[in-house]
Amino acid sequence: MLIQEEAANLLDEFLVSRSPELREKLVLQSVPLVHYLLGRMGISKERGSDYEDLAHQGLMGLIEAVDHFDPKFNTRFSTYASLRIRGKIMDYLRTTDWMPRSARKRVRTMQKSITTLWSENFREPTESEIAAHMGVGVDEVQQGLADSSRMVVSLDVLTEADADGESSLHEKFRDEKQADPLDVLEQQDMIQGLTSAIGDLPEREKLVLSLYYNEELTFKEIGKVLDITESRVCQLHARALISLKAMMKHD
């Protein structure tokens, strides 16, 4: 989501003057970015007070972005602000332990089952096969996929994760002038492996990933395009990412 020309001009003025009035105006003009990113993360206003709490965290990330942005970063303000906003929201989700322990356990068990089935069959398992492996019904697998999407799974956590599998590349701000050659090679290998893995996904899941990451549509917008519910889009997105992680581990 690109910052509008008016906001870009305002940003230039603020960077020169650091005026409190311009700072406030810049923050207010950029608030829609917070709500846009919440939608991209599958977090809707239907969550009521939870949404407001998360929006508040995103706003704090936006304010930090306004206060710390430097043109020397060689990136657009909207890109830098998006990283700050998203990181603040994800930090809050983790520290508040907002998901029930039973739901987290279900997600972990499902992820392990999918990884095992990939290793055994060299293909993406069906929901029925996952259910059989877990010894539960298909409806519980679908609930696990929904829970997984609520854990804010994203492509950026597929290769670098903490013990809980929830760290994010968006949270790593490195101010280095030159890239480490080893890091570059590792990144190239990761991209090549990820591209190959995406090619093995079912067409609908590839389409969901393309619409989400390339076209930058929200889950609700993808649902309208595919004529399915937003919750089903969340499930397909989560299933695709869990499958990608399983494939890359297997390789």
Secondary structure, DSSP 8 states (H G I E B T S, - for coil): ----HHHHHHHHHHHHH--HHHHHHHHHHHHHHHHHHHHHTT--GGGTHHHHHHHHHHHHHHHHHHHH--GGG-S-HHHHHHHHHHHHHHHHHHHTT-S-HHHHHHHHHHHHHHHHHHHHHSS---HHHHHHHHTS-HHHHHHHHHHHHHTT--GGGSSS--TTS---GGG-----SS--HHHHHHHHHHHHHHHHHHHTS-HHHHHHHIIIIIS---HHHHHHHHTS-HHHHHHHHHHHHHHHHHHHHH-
